[in-house]
Amino acid sequence: MVEALLYRTCRTHVRYYRIEIVWNLFTEASVMVEWGVQGGAAQRSISCHSDLRCASATADRLRTRALKRGYQIAGDSPAAWASTCRPATKSAASVSSSNA
């Protein structure tokens, strides 16, 4: 239904934080949160709310908290934030010394 994707670039990896509001089978609005390191196992949390207004308020609080912790809002597609991940590269000196 509604999704916010945030990311934070560290020295060697990209961390992401995804917040989504969806309807569940019991006609409740659920806030699904997923976070982790790109390419690693994700952690998930789901909270159910009686109406969309409460779910939206919860999602806004989570988004604000993530922004305060240094996450940035990603572009419209996952490709926009996936392109920010650059694998750690070895310096030329460390590569030549490991080959010797």
C-alpha positions in Angstrom: 0.0 0.0 0.0 2.5 2.7 1.2 6.2 2.2 1.5 9.2 4.2 2.7 12.7 3.0 1.9 15.6 4.5 3.8 19.3 3.7 3.6 22.6 4.6 5.4 26.0 4.0 3.8 28.7 2.8 6.2 32.4 2.3 5.3 31.9 -1.3 3.9 28.2 -1.8 3.5 24.8 -0.2 3.1 22.1 -0.5 5.8 18.5 -0.2 4.9 15.3 0.4 6.7 11.9 -0.3 5.0 8.6 0.8 6.4 5.3 -0.4 4.8 1.7 0.0 5.6 -0.5 -2.9 4.4 -4.0 -4.3 5.1 -4.0 -7.7 6.7 -6.6 -10.5 6.4 -8.5 -9.2 9.4 -9.2 -5.8 7.9 -6.6 -4.2 10.1 -3.8 -1.9 9.0 -0.4 -3.4 9.7 3.0 -1.6 9.8 5.7 -3.9 8.5 9.3 -2.8 9.2 12.3 -4.5 7.7 15.9 -3.6 8.4 19.4 -5.0 7.9 22.5 -4.9 5.7 22.1 -5.1 2.0 22.9 -8.7 0.9 22.5 -10.0 4.4 19.6 -11.5 6.4 16.8 -9.1 7.2 15.1 -8.5 10.5 11.3 -7.9 10.5 8.7 -6.5 12.8 4.9 -6.3 12.3 2.5 -4.3 14.3 -1.3 -4.4 13.8 -3.6 -1.3 14.2 -7.3 -0.9 14.2 -7.4 1.9 11.7 -5.2 3.5 9.0 -4.7 6.7 11.0 -3.0 4.8 13.9 -0.9 2.8 11.4 0.2 6.0 9.6 1.1 7.7 12.9 3.3 4.7 13.8 4.9 4.6 10.4 5.7 8.4 10.6 7.3 8.0 14.1 9.5 5.1 12.8 10.5 7.1 9.7 11.3 10.2 11.8 13.4 8.0 14.2 15.3 6.5 11.3 16.1 9.9 9.8 17.4 11.1 13.1 19.7 8.0 13.2 21.3 9.0 9.9 19.2 7.2 7.3 18.4 8.9 4.1 15.2 8.6 2.0 15.9 6.5 -1.1 14.7 7.1 -4.6 11.6 5.7 -6.1 13.0 2.3 -6.8 15.4 -0.2 -5.0 17.8 0.3 -7.9 18.3 3.9 -6.8 19.6 2.9 -3.4 21.3 -0.3 -4.5 23.6 1.7 -6.8 25.0 3.5 -3.7 26.5 0.3 -2.5 30.1 0.0 -3.5 32.0 -3.2 -2.4 35.1 -2.6 -0.3 38.1 -2.6 -2.5 41.7 -3.5 -1.5 44.4 -0.9 -2.0 47.0 -1.7 -4.6 49.6 -2.1 -1.9 47.7 -4.7 0.0 46.9 -6.7 -3.2 50.6 -6.8 -4.3 51.7 -7.8 -0.8 49.2 -10.6 -0.6 50.3 -12.0 -4.0 54.0 -12.1 -3.0 
